[in-house]
Amino acid sequence: MRLGLGCAQLGNLYQARTDEQARAIVDAAWACGVRDFDTAPHYGLGLSERRLGAALADRPRAEFTVSTKVGRLLVPTGEGGDDLADGFAVARTHRRVWDFSRDGVRRSIEESLDRLGLDRIDTALLHDPEFDPETALRHGFPALAELREEGLVGAIGAGSKDALVLSKLVEECTPDTVMVAGRYTLLEQPAARRLLPACAEAGVAVLAAGVFNSGLLAEDVPRAGLPYEYGAAPPDLLARAFRIAEVCAGFGTTLPAAAIAFPARHPAVTAVVLGADDAAQVRRNAALFAAPPPDALWPALEERGLL
Protein backbone atom coordinates (compact mmCIF):
# COMPACT_ATOMS: atom_id res chain seq x y z
CA MET A 1 0.00 0.00 0.00
CA ARG A 2 1.41 3.37 -1.06
CA LEU A 3 0.79 6.90 0.14
CA GLY A 4 0.53 9.55 -2.57
CA LEU A 5 0.51 13.34 -2.43
CA GLY A 6 -2.45 15.10 -4.02
CA CYS A 7 -1.16 18.37 -5.40
CA ALA A 8 -4.24 20.58 -5.75
CA GLN A 9 -2.87 22.74 -2.94
CA LEU A 10 0.22 23.46 -5.03
CA GLY A 11 -2.20 25.25 -7.35
CA ASN A 12 -3.39 27.52 -4.51
CA LEU A 13 -6.51 25.56 -3.68
CA TYR A 14 -8.76 27.90 -1.65
CA GLN A 15 -5.84 30.12 -0.59
CA ALA A 16 -2.65 31.61 -1.95
CA ARG A 17 0.68 29.94 -1.22
CA THR A 18 4.15 31.10 -2.14
CA ASP A 19 6.46 29.04 -4.31
CA GLU A 20 8.49 28.35 -1.16
CA GLN A 21 5.46 27.06 0.74
CA ALA A 22 4.48 24.84 -2.16
CA ARG A 23 8.01 23.49 -2.41
CA ALA A 24 7.99 22.75 1.32
CA ILE A 25 4.92 20.54 0.88
CA VAL A 26 6.68 18.43 -1.75
CA ASP A 27 9.93 18.35 0.25
CA ALA A 28 8.07 17.17 3.35
CA ALA A 29 6.33 14.45 1.37
CA TRP A 30 9.62 13.26 -0.07
CA ALA A 31 11.21 13.21 3.39
CA CYS A 32 8.28 11.06 4.59
CA GLY A 33 8.91 8.53 1.84
CA VAL A 34 6.16 9.63 -0.54
CA ARG A 35 7.10 8.97 -4.16
CA ASP A 36 3.73 9.22 -5.96
CA PHE A 37 2.45 12.69 -6.89
CA ASP A 38 -0.93 13.50 -8.44
CA THR A 39 -1.70 16.77 -10.22
CA ALA A 40 -3.84 18.17 -13.06
CA PRO A 41 -3.99 21.19 -15.40
CA HIS A 42 -7.21 22.15 -13.60
CA TYR A 43 -5.33 22.79 -10.35
CA GLY A 44 -4.52 26.49 -10.37
CA LEU A 45 -4.68 26.78 -14.17
CA GLY A 46 -1.43 24.86 -14.55
CA LEU A 47 0.29 26.26 -11.45
CA SER A 48 0.25 22.93 -9.64
CA GLU A 49 1.99 21.17 -12.53
CA ARG A 50 4.62 23.88 -12.82
CA ARG A 51 5.37 23.89 -9.11
CA LEU A 52 5.44 20.10 -8.88
CA GLY A 53 7.79 19.87 -11.83
CA ALA A 54 10.13 22.43 -10.30
CA ALA A 55 10.11 20.63 -6.94
CA LEU A 56 10.92 17.27 -8.54
CA ALA A 57 13.47 18.56 -11.05
CA ASP A 58 16.44 17.65 -8.87
CA ARG A 59 15.08 14.26 -7.79
CA PRO A 60 16.13 10.96 -9.45
CA ARG A 61 13.51 10.38 -12.16
CA ALA A 62 13.37 6.64 -11.58
CA GLU A 63 12.42 7.15 -7.94
CA PHE A 64 9.05 8.91 -8.35
CA THR A 65 5.85 8.73 -10.35
CA VAL A 66 3.62 11.57 -11.52
CA SER A 67 -0.01 11.29 -12.50
CA THR A 68 -1.85 14.07 -14.28
CA LYS A 69 -5.15 14.39 -16.08
CA VAL A 70 -6.77 15.27 -19.39
CA GLY A 71 -10.15 16.68 -20.31
CA ARG A 72 -9.76 20.37 -19.56
CA LEU A 73 -7.62 22.39 -21.95
CA LEU A 74 -6.27 25.73 -20.73
CA VAL A 75 -6.98 28.53 -23.22
CA PRO A 76 -5.52 32.02 -22.70
CA THR A 77 -8.05 34.72 -21.88
CA GLY A 78 -7.90 38.45 -21.47
CA GLU A 79 -10.80 38.55 -19.02
CA GLY A 80 -8.70 39.27 -15.92
CA GLY A 81 -9.86 38.70 -12.37
CA ASP A 82 -9.20 35.62 -10.26
CA ASP A 83 -10.06 31.94 -10.37
CA LEU A 84 -11.68 31.69 -6.93
CA ALA A 85 -15.01 30.71 -8.46
CA ASP A 86 -13.28 27.44 -9.40
CA GLY A 87 -11.55 27.20 -6.02
CA PHE A 88 -8.06 28.48 -6.81
CA ALA A 89 -6.43 31.70 -5.62
CA VAL A 90 -4.67 32.52 -8.89
CA ALA A 91 -5.05 35.11 -11.60
CA ARG A 92 -7.52 34.06 -14.29
CA THR A 93 -5.00 34.05 -17.12
CA HIS A 94 -6.70 31.08 -18.81
CA ARG A 95 -10.11 29.50 -19.05
CA ARG A 96 -10.85 25.79 -18.97
CA VAL A 97 -12.37 24.20 -22.06
CA TRP A 98 -13.75 20.67 -21.86
CA ASP A 99 -12.14 18.50 -24.52
CA PHE A 100 -11.98 14.70 -24.41
CA SER A 101 -11.34 14.42 -28.15
CA ARG A 102 -8.27 12.63 -29.49
CA ASP A 103 -6.62 15.92 -30.45
CA GLY A 104 -7.59 17.50 -27.15
CA VAL A 105 -6.11 14.64 -25.14
CA ARG A 106 -2.85 14.72 -27.08
CA ARG A 107 -2.58 18.47 -26.73
CA SER A 108 -3.30 18.27 -23.01
CA ILE A 109 -0.53 15.71 -22.44
CA GLU A 110 1.96 17.73 -24.49
CA GLU A 111 1.20 20.86 -22.48
CA SER A 112 1.40 18.97 -19.19
CA LEU A 113 4.78 17.54 -20.15
CA ASP A 114 5.98 21.08 -20.82
CA ARG A 115 4.68 22.46 -17.52
CA LEU A 116 6.07 19.52 -15.55
CA GLY A 117 9.40 19.51 -17.35
CA LEU A 118 9.15 15.76 -17.95
CA ASP A 119 9.50 13.55 -21.01
CA ARG A 120 6.77 11.12 -19.97
CA ILE A 121 3.76 10.90 -17.65
CA ASP A 122 3.64 7.83 -15.42
CA THR A 123 -0.17 7.81 -15.13
CA ALA A 124 -2.64 9.74 -17.28
CA LEU A 125 -6.28 9.98 -16.21
CA LEU A 126 -9.45 11.24 -17.84
CA HIS A 127 -10.48 14.01 -15.45
CA ASP A 128 -14.16 13.99 -14.46
CA PRO A 129 -15.33 12.07 -17.57
CA GLU A 130 -18.94 12.28 -16.34
CA PHE A 131 -19.14 15.74 -17.92
CA ASP A 132 -18.96 14.14 -21.39
CA PRO A 133 -18.89 10.37 -20.87
CA GLU A 134 -19.55 9.38 -24.47
CA THR A 135 -16.61 11.36 -25.83
CA ALA A 136 -14.38 10.49 -22.89
CA LEU A 137 -14.86 6.74 -23.18
CA ARG A 138 -15.13 6.47 -26.98
CA HIS A 139 -12.44 8.97 -27.97
CA GLY A 140 -10.50 10.15 -24.92
CA PHE A 141 -9.61 6.71 -23.62
CA PRO A 142 -8.43 5.37 -27.01
CA ALA A 143 -6.28 8.51 -27.33
CA LEU A 144 -4.64 7.71 -24.00
CA ALA A 145 -4.09 4.14 -25.20
CA GLU A 146 -2.28 5.48 -28.27
CA LEU A 147 -0.07 7.65 -26.08
CA ARG A 148 0.68 4.65 -23.90
CA GLU A 149 1.79 2.69 -26.95
CA GLU A 150 4.02 5.61 -27.96
CA GLY A 151 5.65 5.66 -24.52
CA LEU A 152 4.57 9.20 -23.61
CA VAL A 153 2.36 7.89 -20.80
CA GLY A 154 2.44 4.77 -18.68
CA ALA A 155 -0.72 3.62 -16.92
CA ILE A 156 -4.03 5.07 -18.12
CA GLY A 157 -7.50 5.39 -16.65
CA ALA A 158 -9.79 8.02 -15.14
CA GLY A 159 -10.28 10.03 -11.98
CA SER A 160 -13.72 11.08 -10.77
CA LYS A 161 -16.21 11.41 -7.92
CA ASP A 162 -18.73 9.57 -10.09
CA ALA A 163 -18.47 5.87 -9.26
CA LEU A 164 -20.93 4.95 -12.02
CA VAL A 165 -18.91 6.42 -14.88
CA LEU A 166 -15.75 4.84 -13.49
CA SER A 167 -17.58 1.50 -13.38
CA LYS A 168 -18.52 1.87 -17.04
CA LEU A 169 -14.91 2.62 -17.92
CA VAL A 170 -13.72 -0.53 -16.17
CA GLU A 171 -16.45 -2.67 -17.73
CA GLU A 172 -16.27 -1.30 -21.28
CA CYS A 173 -12.60 -0.32 -21.71
CA THR A 174 -9.25 -1.62 -20.50
CA PRO A 175 -7.90 0.89 -17.96
CA ASP A 176 -4.88 0.19 -15.80
CA THR A 177 -6.12 2.28 -12.91
CA VAL A 178 -8.91 4.52 -11.64
CA MET A 179 -8.88 7.26 -9.04
CA VAL A 180 -12.10 7.42 -7.03
CA ALA A 181 -12.51 10.65 -5.09
CA GLY A 182 -14.73 10.81 -2.02
CA ARG A 183 -16.84 7.78 -2.91
CA TYR A 184 -15.05 5.12 -0.93
CA THR A 185 -14.48 6.70 2.44
CA LEU A 186 -15.17 6.09 6.09
CA LEU A 187 -18.28 8.25 5.69
CA GLU A 188 -19.75 6.81 2.49
CA GLN A 189 -19.00 3.86 0.24
CA PRO A 190 -21.06 3.93 -2.98
CA ALA A 191 -18.02 2.69 -4.93
CA ALA A 192 -18.20 -0.59 -3.01
CA ARG A 193 -21.39 -1.65 -4.77
CA ARG A 194 -20.16 -1.93 -8.35
CA LEU A 195 -16.86 -0.15 -9.00
CA LEU A 196 -14.54 -1.90 -6.56
CA PRO A 197 -15.77 -5.42 -7.39
CA ALA A 198 -15.35 -4.64 -11.10
CA CYS A 199 -11.81 -3.38 -10.48
CA ALA A 200 -10.92 -6.42 -8.41
CA GLU A 201 -12.21 -8.76 -11.14
CA ALA A 202 -10.42 -6.90 -13.95
CA GLY A 203 -7.18 -6.30 -12.06
CA VAL A 204 -7.57 -2.51 -12.21
CA ALA A 205 -5.64 -0.64 -9.54
CA VAL A 206 -7.71 1.78 -7.46
CA LEU A 207 -6.29 5.04 -6.13
CA ALA A 208 -8.39 6.28 -3.22
CA ALA A 209 -8.56 10.08 -3.05
CA GLY A 210 -10.76 12.55 -1.19
CA VAL A 211 -10.71 10.25 1.83
CA PHE A 212 -11.42 13.15 4.21
CA ASN A 213 -14.58 14.02 2.25
CA SER A 214 -13.30 17.54 1.52
CA GLY A 215 -12.33 18.10 5.17
CA LEU A 216 -15.23 16.74 7.20
CA LEU A 217 -13.10 13.81 8.41
CA ALA A 218 -9.84 15.75 8.70
CA GLU A 219 -10.10 16.74 12.37
CA ASP A 220 -10.23 14.59 15.49
CA VAL A 221 -13.56 16.13 16.52
CA PRO A 222 -15.89 17.21 13.67
CA ARG A 223 -17.42 20.65 14.07
CA ALA A 224 -20.00 22.79 12.34
CA GLY A 225 -18.62 24.68 9.36
CA LEU A 226 -16.27 21.95 8.15
CA PRO A 227 -16.58 21.45 4.39
CA TYR A 228 -18.25 18.65 2.51
CA GLU A 229 -18.13 18.76 -1.28
CA TYR A 230 -18.54 22.46 -2.15
CA GLY A 231 -20.24 23.80 0.96
CA ALA A 232 -20.62 23.34 4.70
CA ALA A 233 -21.29 19.77 5.81
CA PRO A 234 -25.04 19.09 6.24
CA PRO A 235 -26.20 18.33 9.81
CA ASP A 236 -26.87 14.62 9.22
CA LEU A 237 -23.38 13.94 7.85
CA LEU A 238 -21.81 16.07 10.58
CA ALA A 239 -23.65 14.05 13.23
CA ARG A 240 -22.57 10.78 11.59
CA ALA A 241 -18.94 11.90 11.51
CA PHE A 242 -19.16 12.89 15.15
CA ARG A 243 -20.48 9.44 16.13
CA ILE A 244 -17.68 7.76 14.18
CA ALA A 245 -15.15 9.99 15.94
CA GLU A 246 -16.52 8.93 19.33
CA VAL A 247 -16.08 5.26 18.47
CA CYS A 248 -12.55 5.95 17.21
CA ALA A 249 -11.65 7.66 20.49
CA GLY A 250 -12.86 4.60 22.38
CA PHE A 251 -10.30 2.53 20.49
CA GLY A 252 -7.45 4.95 21.11
CA THR A 253 -7.41 6.35 17.61
CA THR A 254 -8.73 9.37 15.72
CA LEU A 255 -11.17 10.14 12.95
CA PRO A 256 -8.43 11.22 10.47
CA ALA A 257 -6.41 8.08 11.18
CA ALA A 258 -9.45 5.90 10.53
CA ALA A 259 -10.34 7.89 7.41
CA ILE A 260 -6.90 7.22 5.94
CA ALA A 261 -6.83 3.56 6.94
CA PHE A 262 -10.34 2.57 5.86
CA PRO A 263 -9.94 2.61 2.04
CA ALA A 264 -6.52 1.00 2.30
CA ARG A 265 -8.16 -2.14 3.66
CA HIS A 266 -9.85 -2.99 0.35
CA PRO A 267 -7.81 -5.42 -1.79
CA ALA A 268 -8.41 -3.42 -4.98
CA VAL A 269 -6.99 -0.22 -3.48
CA THR A 270 -3.26 0.17 -4.14
CA ALA A 271 -2.68 3.73 -2.91
CA VAL A 272 -4.27 6.43 -0.77
CA VAL A 273 -3.75 9.93 -2.17
CA LEU A 274 -3.85 12.79 0.35
CA GLY A 275 -3.57 16.51 -0.19
CA ALA A 276 -2.04 18.82 2.40
CA ASP A 277 -2.26 22.53 3.16
CA ASP A 278 1.31 22.74 4.43
CA ALA A 279 4.39 20.69 5.32
CA ALA A 280 3.18 20.02 8.87
CA GLN A 281 0.00 18.47 7.54
CA VAL A 282 2.01 16.25 5.22
CA ARG A 283 3.99 14.95 8.18
CA ARG A 284 0.84 14.38 10.24
CA ASN A 285 -0.84 12.45 7.44
CA ALA A 286 2.23 10.30 6.85
CA ALA A 287 2.42 9.47 10.56
CA LEU A 288 -1.26 8.50 10.64
CA PHE A 289 -0.83 6.38 7.51
CA ALA A 290 2.04 4.53 9.16
CA ALA A 291 0.05 3.77 12.34
CA PRO A 292 -3.43 2.49 11.40
CA PRO A 293 -6.17 1.95 13.99
CA PRO A 294 -6.63 -1.42 15.71
CA ASP A 295 -8.49 -4.03 13.67
CA ALA A 296 -11.25 -4.17 16.28
CA LEU A 297 -12.42 -0.68 15.27
CA TRP A 298 -14.02 -1.80 12.03
CA PRO A 299 -16.47 -4.41 13.39
CA ALA A 300 -17.35 -1.97 16.18
CA LEU A 301 -18.35 0.64 13.59
CA GLU A 302 -20.33 -1.97 11.66
CA GLU A 303 -22.20 -3.05 14.77
CA ARG A 304 -23.28 0.54 15.36
CA GLY A 305 -24.48 0.95 11.79
CA LEU A 306 -21.76 3.49 11.06
CA LEU A 307 -19.94 1.55 8.38
Buried (B, 14 or more C-beta within 10 A) or exposed (E): EBBBBBBBBBBBBBEEBEEEBBBBBBEBBBEBEBBBBBBBBBBBBBBBBBBBBBBBEEEEEEEBBBBBBBBBBBEEEEEEEEBEEBBBBBEBBBBBEBBBBBEBBBBBBEBBBEBBEBEBBBBBBBBBBBBBBEBBBEBBBBBBBBBBEEEBBBBBBBBBBBBBBBBBBBEEBEBBBBBBBBBBBBBEBBBBEBBBBBBBEBEBBBBBBBBBBBBBBBBEEBEEEBBBBEEEBEEEBBEBBEBBBEBBEEBEBBBBBBBBBBBBEBEBBBBBBBBBBBBEBBBBBBEBBEEBBEEEBBEBBEEEEBB
